[in-house]
């Protein structure tokens, strides 16, 4: 898989999807990209689909509904499927009457159960709406860049493929038209980029590789960048580790415990390095940036600033 040199710079796209297994650091990478984009002067929004509100808390804000400014030129939104449905129905008057009678929350539960993929289509539609230069939401201002903190791998694939699937299945009507427009945006490398996030372990690497292959097969899309987050650093080089392993047998107590801890950390770092190299081989041609683990016990705005600076070098 290769990345075309003709594609525009990453942060000049309209849409960036941040993908990967749960717990690998998608939210922090999405937040760092948002911070970097806003610092460059772009009006940027990061859309969370997890529902956990982690992004707002990273910036010291309470979780709120709607589009919330969390830093200069940087907004956050938690995309709620019921709200996305309500906005969609508001643009189609006959269905709007049904929504008023039944209620959006009850309706989405019924429709989502009866129509596999509808939830993902509505969420993808809301992301697409955020990226439009002329917003459909009354009095809403446009954004230069929308960064999507996508759900974990399987759900992310459904999110990306739902517009195309509905456009093909419906063949005509408003759902087919909107699905087709969203799918066209996703397939346009001048408008949309995909970023993969992984950690140096077998599960995260394998899941990202498999997700990348499925996206390529089903949509013909490639990753623009891979970020390996929280990569551990070995406290010992190979020579020192071997010397300490030989010496530990003659030691006891706290000294032996300290050596065992250092050796375990070095082994973990070695395994992580092997997994990163496997990821590099599997996704040959895709740029890869390594983001070292933070030494801080808690990840906050200061650590986010450091992460943004590391990403800026890679971009």
ZANU-955654 format. One line per field, with one value per residue (C-alpha): residue number from 1; x, y, z. Coordinates in steps of 0.2 Angstrom, whole numbers. Each point is the difference from the previous one (the first is absolute). Layout:
i c(NUM; ...)
c1 c(X; ...)
c2 c(Y; ...)
c3 c(Z; ...)
This chain:
i c(1; 2; 3; 4; 5; 6; 7; 8; 9; 10; 11; 12; 13; 14; 15; 16; 17; 18; 19; 20; 21; 22; 23; 24; 25; 26; 27; 28; 29; 30; 31; 32; 33; 34; 35; 36; 37; 38; 39; 40; 41; 42; 43; 44; 45; 46; 47; 48; 49; 50; 51; 52; 53; 54; 55; 56; 57; 58; 59; 60; 61; 62; 63; 64; 65; 66; 67; 68; 69; 70; 71; 72; 73; 74; 75; 76; 77; 78; 79; 80; 81; 82; 83; 84; 85; 86; 87; 88; 89; 90; 91; 92; 93; 94; 95; 96; 97; 98; 99; 100; 101; 102; 103; 104; 105; 106; 107; 108; 109; 110; 111; 112; 113; 114; 115; 116; 117; 118; 119; 120; 121; 122; 123; 124; 125; 126; 127; 128; 129; 130; 131; 132; 133; 134; 135; 136; 137; 138; 139; 140; 141; 142; 143; 144; 145; 146; 147; 148; 149; 150; 151; 152; 153; 154; 155; 156; 157; 158; 159; 160; 161; 162; 163; 164; 165; 166; 167; 168; 169; 170; 171; 172; 173; 174; 175; 176; 177; 178; 179; 180; 181; 182; 183; 184; 185; 186; 187; 188; 189; 190; 191; 192; 193; 194; 195; 196; 197; 198; 199; 200; 201; 202; 203; 204; 205; 206; 207; 208; 209; 210; 211; 212; 213; 214; 215; 216; 217; 218; 219; 220; 221; 222; 223; 224; 225; 226; 227; 228; 229; 230; 231; 232; 233; 234; 235; 236; 237; 238; 239; 240; 241; 242; 243; 244; 245; 246; 247; 248; 249; 250; 251; 252; 253; 254; 255; 256; 257; 258; 259; 260; 261; 262; 263; 264; 265; 266; 267; 268; 269; 270; 271; 272; 273; 274; 275; 276; 277; 278; 279; 280; 281; 282; 283; 284; 285; 286; 287; 288; 289; 290; 291; 292; 293; 294; 295; 296; 297; 298; 299; 300; 301; 302; 303; 304; 305; 306; 307; 308; 309; 310; 311; 312; 313; 314; 315)
c1 c(0; 7; -4; 0; 12; -13; -12; -1; 8; -10; -7; -6; -13; -18; -2; 12; -6; 11; -1; 6; -4; -8; 13; 14; -1; -12; -7; 16; 7; -16; 1; 18; -4; -14; 12; 13; -13; -8; 18; 3; -15; -13; -18; 0; -12; 3; -15; -1; -11; 5; -12; 12; 4; 19; 5; -9; 8; 17; -2; -7; -18; -16; -9; -14; -12; 3; 16; 10; 16; 13; 15; 3; -7; -2; -17; -6; -17; -7; -10; -16; -10; -17; 5; 8; -17; -9; 10; -2; -19; 0; 6; -14; -17; -11; 12; 0; -18; 3; 14; -11; -13; 11; 15; 18; 7; -14; 1; 19; -2; -13; 9; 17; -6; -10; 14; 18; 12; -12; 8; 17; -8; -7; 16; 10; -13; 3; 19; -3; -11; 13; 12; -11; 4; -18; -7; -18; -2; -8; 13; 14; 17; 11; 16; 17; 3; -10; 10; -10; 4; -7; -7; 10; 5; -15; -12; 12; -1; -19; 0; 11; -10; -17; -2; 5; -10; -16; 3; 1; -15; -12; 4; -11; -7; 7; 10; 8; 5; 7; 9; 7; 7; 8; 8; 7; 8; 7; 8; 7; 19; 0; -14; 1; 15; 1; 12; 3; 5; 8; 11; 15; -10; -6; -19; 1; 12; -10; -17; 7; 7; -16; -11; 12; -2; -19; -1; 11; -10; -17; 3; 17; 6; 18; 7; 9; 9; 3; 3; 7; -5; 8; 15; 10; 19; 12; 9; 15; 9; 3; 18; -6; -15; 11; 13; -14; -8; 16; 3; -18; 4; 13; -12; -15; -13; -3; 14; -6; -18; 6; 10; -15; -11; 13; 2; -19; -2; 14; -9; -16; 8; 9; -17; -8; 14; -3; -18; 3; 12; -14; -12; 13; 2; -19; -4; 15; 0; -11; 9; 2; 3; 5; -6; 9; -10; -2; 9; -15; -12; -14; -3; -5; 2; 19; 2; -12; 11; 15; -9; -5; 18; 5; -14; 5; 18; -8; -12)
c2 c(0; 17; 18; 12; 14; 10; 1; 17; 2; -10; 15; 9; -14; 3; -16; -11; -17; -6; -19; -15; -12; 6; 6; 4; 19; 5; 14; 8; -1; 8; 14; 3; 2; 12; 10; 1; 4; 14; 7; 1; 12; -13; 0; -18; -12; -17; -12; -14; -15; -10; 10; 1; 19; -3; 14; 14; -7; 1; 19; 2; 2; -8; -11; 9; -3; 8; 9; 6; 11; -8; 11; 14; -5; -18; -7; -17; -10; -16; -7; -7; -12; 7; 18; -5; -8; 15; 12; -12; 0; 18; 1; -11; 7; -16; -9; 15; -3; -18; 6; 12; -14; -14; 9; -1; -11; -13; 1; -3; -15; -8; 5; -5; -17; -3; 7; -6; 14; 14; 6; 1; 9; 13; 3; 0; 13; 11; 0; 4; 15; 7; 0; 9; 18; 4; -8; -7; 4; 17; 14; -13; 6; -10; -9; -1; -17; -14; -13; -16; -10; -15; -15; -16; -10; -10; 14; 12; -11; 0; 19; 2; -13; 5; 15; -11; -15; 11; 9; -16; -9; 15; 4; 16; 12; 12; -14; -6; 18; 4; -17; 3; 18; -7; -14; 12; 10; -15; -6; 17; 1; 18; 2; -15; -9; -15; -1; -17; 0; -15; -5; -12; -16; -15; 4; 18; -3; -14; 9; 15; -10; -10; 16; 8; -14; -1; 19; -2; -15; 8; 18; 1; 12; 0; 7; 17; -3; -12; 6; -12; 7; -2; -10; -6; 4; -13; 5; -11; -4; -18; 0; 7; -12; -15; 5; 3; -16; -9; 10; -2; -17; 6; 14; 0; 11; 17; 0; -16; 7; 15; -10; -11; 16; 7; -16; -2; 18; -3; -16; 9; 14; -13; -9; 17; 4; -17; 4; 17; -7; -13; 14; 10; -16; -4; 18; 3; 17; 8; 14; -5; 11; -7; 9; -4; -4; 15; 0; 9; -10; 9; 6; 18; 16; 1; -18; 4; 15; -12; -12; 13; 6; -18; -2; 17; -6; -16; 11)
c3 c(0; -5; 4; -15; 1; -10; 15; 10; 17; 13; 10; -16; -3; 6; 9; 10; 8; 14; 1; 10; 14; 16; 13; -12; 2; -14; 10; 5; -18; -6; 13; -4; -18; 4; 11; -14; -13; 10; 5; -19; -2; -6; 8; 6; 8; 7; 0; 13; -4; 16; 11; 14; -1; 2; -12; 10; 16; -7; -2; 17; -6; 5; -12; -9; -14; -17; -7; 14; -1; 11; -6; -12; -17; 6; 3; 6; -2; 5; -14; 6; -12; 6; -3; -17; -5; 6; -11; -15; 2; 2; -18; -7; 5; -2; 12; 12; 3; 5; 12; 8; 3; 6; 7; -7; 14; -1; -19; -1; 11; -11; -17; 6; 6; -17; -11; 3; -4; 2; 16; -9; -15; 11; 10; -17; -6; 15; -2; -19; 5; 12; -15; -12; -5; 1; 16; 0; 19; 2; 5; 1; -6; -12; 6; -10; 7; 8; 10; 4; 15; -7; 9; 2; -15; -5; 3; -9; -15; 0; 2; -16; -10; 5; -12; -15; 5; 2; -16; -10; 9; 0; -19; 1; 12; 14; 9; -16; -5; 17; 1; -17; 5; 16; -9; -14; 14; 9; -17; -4; 6; -2; 13; 12; 9; 11; 14; 9; 19; 8; 15; 0; 3; -10; 2; -5; -15; -7; 2; -9; -14; -2; 0; -13; -11; 1; -3; -15; -7; 3; -3; -9; 13; 8; 16; -1; 16; 14; 18; 12; 17; 17; -6; 15; 0; 6; 16; -5; -16; -5; 8; 17; 0; -2; 13; 13; -4; 4; 16; 7; 7; 12; 7; 10; 8; -7; -13; -8; 0; -9; -13; -3; -3; -12; -9; -2; -6; -13; -6; -2; -10; -11; -3; -4; -12; -9; -2; -7; -13; -4; -3; -10; -11; -2; -4; -11; -8; 13; 10; 18; 15; 17; 16; 16; 16; 11; 17; 8; 11; -8; -17; -1; -11; 3; -7; -14; -5; -1; -10; -12; -2; -4; -13; -8; -4; -8; -11)
